[in-house]
Amino acid sequence: MMNKLSMGTINDKTLNEKGSLYAQPLPDYGVVEGKLSQHDYDQLWETIKLASQNPIDIKKQLAGVISTSLDLIPALKERQKTTPFLSQFLSDAIRMYCTEYGTVRLLGDLETKSRIGWDLISMWVNFQRENEFNPLHDHAGVLSFVIWMRVPYESKDQEKLDIAQRSNSKHDVGNFSFSYSDILGGTRSFLYPMGKDKEGMMVMFPSKLKHQVFPFYNCKEERVSISGNLDIPIKSLVSQIGGLQFFSGGVGDNES
């Protein structure tokens, strides 16, 4: 057995009198959260209704084990891509992400000081019923987003169900979660408890950040969410991302 030296206990007096210490978090990604205006929220519902009239089911292209996933791009084209959500809200979110976290980690070792262009390469709506789920997965693109449109249950009520009470993961039931590795190689989770207060909320995140949606129970209403993927093409970047590039915009320091 190796010898060890007992050093006693740590207390505030020892720390205060012997030099200085401070905590230094290591650089890493984060996410951008936002709340849509009532106008943007209503306009997205109109887009969903339009897409439902001529549904294009894209379930086979997605990881989700859910009833219905409809492509929203045709409906967005038909509605002339004029909603403030596309023209302003997404641009603001991208600008905030690049300002807070930089573009280097997103785009390899490239960094740009100039205007950043972006393309909406896919956008769809999910209709999730009880017992259905979206397994751990990631997306194509550089940045992705999720918007919760309808959440017909409360996380705290789902936790009380018998199926949840008999599990050591009762806090996961019905919720959305990011999963990532920490600096020690362990798996960390960041959970978004679902409820009425999440309706109209958007979260933007790096497309390769793993995430999942846990099933909910004893609720006959559908949970409705929108997801989308964004590309950030740069001339010196050979993008490996295919798909539609119909909607595009740009963010830069000179924009208001």
DAHUQUI-V721850 format. One record per backbone hydrogen bond with DSSP energy under -1.0 kcal/mol. NH is the residue of the N-H (numbers start at 0). CO is the residue of the C=O. Records with the same first field share a line. If there is no record, write none. Layout:
NH = CO / CO
//
This chain:
14 = 10
15 = 11
16 = 12
17 = 13
31 = 203
33 = 201
35 = 199
40 = 36
41 = 37
42 = 38
43 = 39
44 = 40
45 = 41
46 = 42
47 = 43
48 = 44
49 = 45
50 = 46
51 = 47
57 = 68
60 = 57
61 = 58
64 = 132
67 = 126
69 = 124
70 = 55
71 = 122
75 = 71
76 = 72
77 = 73
78 = 74
79 = 76
80 = 75
86 = 82
87 = 83
88 = 83
89 = 84
91 = 87
92 = 88
93 = 89
94 = 90
95 = 91
96 = 92
97 = 93
98 = 94
99 = 95
100 = 96
101 = 97
106 = 102
115 = 250
117 = 248
118 = 230
119 = 246
120 = 228
121 = 228
123 = 226
124 = 69
125 = 224
126 = 67
127 = 222
130 = 215
131 = 128
132 = 64
133 = 212
136 = 210
138 = 206
141 = 229
142 = 229
143 = 204
144 = 227
145 = 202
146 = 225
147 = 200
148 = 223
149 = 223
154 = 193
157 = 153
158 = 154
160 = 157
164 = 160
165 = 161
166 = 163
171 = 168
173 = 214
174 = 171
175 = 191
176 = 211
177 = 189
178 = 209
179 = 187
181 = 185
184 = 181
187 = 179
189 = 177
191 = 175
197 = 194
198 = 195
199 = 147
200 = 197
201 = 33
202 = 145
203 = 31
204 = 143
206 = 141
208 = 205
210 = 136
211 = 176
212 = 133
213 = 174
222 = 127
223 = 149
224 = 125
225 = 146
226 = 123
227 = 144
228 = 121
229 = 142
230 = 118
236 = 233
238 = 236
248 = 117
250 = 115
254 = 251
//
